Amino acid sequence: MALILKDRVQETATANTTVSFSLAGASTGYQTFSAAIGNTNTTYYGASDGTNWEVGIGTYATTGNLLNRTTILSSSNAGSAVTFSGTVTVFVDYPSG
């Protein structure tokens, strides 16, 4: 399991409670987590539903096309995992110090 960072990785998704994101395909002009990050690798991610947001470390799994929310670094929920509703945009991010 390696930490992978790639440019222009962004997908729409739905949140599975506060555990993972079910990824639903790349946004136009972007690549998928599957193509860029690869199975069992970790990456820094950002996620937003337009109101709520979260930045963390996620682990990608090809089974189920999931980004598992491994560690929450910051969020609009006082640093805890966010309970998102509706469609979420999930992307590779590089968190601030």
N, C-alpha and C positions, 0 to 999 in steps of 0.2 A: 504494500500500500504506500504510494508516493503522494506527496503534495504536488498537484498540477495546477498551473495558472496558464490560461490561454485567453487570447483576445476575442472579442465579439462572440461570446457564448451567452445566449438568452433564450429562455423558453417560457411559454405559458404553462400554468400548472394549477392543480388544486391541492390544498393542504389536507393531510390526513392527521387530524387533531394537531398536536404539537410535536409529532414524531418525524414526519417526512413530507415531501412534496411528490405527488404523482405528476410527472412531466408529460406534457401533451404535444410537444413539437416546437421547433425553433420559430422565433419571430422572423419576419421577412428580413433578409440580409444578415442573419446570424447563424451560428452553428449550434448543434445539439450538445448536451452534456455527454451523451454516448460517444459521439465522434471526437470531442475535444478532451474530455477528462478520462474516460475509460473506466471499466469495471473495477470496483473496490478501491479506487483512488480517491483522495480527498482534495477539496478545493475550498477557497474562501468564496462565500456567496452573499448576495444581497437579495432580498425579496420584498415585494410591496404589493398591496392590493389597491393602491391609490390613496389610501388613508393611513393604514398601519404599515410598519416596516420592520425589518430585521436584518442583521448582518451576523454571519457566523461561519463555522467550518462545517462542511457537509461531506458525506461519503456517498459516491455514486454507486448504484447497483443496477445492472442490466436487467435482473429479474424484477419485473414490475415497473421498470423504467423509473426508479425512485432516486431522489436525493434525500438521504437520511440526514436529519438535523443533529449533527454530532455535538457541537458546542455553540451556544449562543454568546456572541461577543458584545452586542448592543442591540437595542430595540426600542420601539415606541411603547413597549410594555415594561418600562423600568428595568431593562436589561434581561427580562425573562422571555421565554418563547411566546410568540404571538399566536392567538387563535384567529387565523385569517378566515374571511368569508368570500365566497365567489372566486373569480379568477385571480390568480396571483402571477406576477411576473417575477421570475427567478433568473438571476444572472451571476456570472463570475465577477467578483469584486475584490478589491484589495483594501482591507480595513485600515483605518487610521490608527496611529499608536495610541 
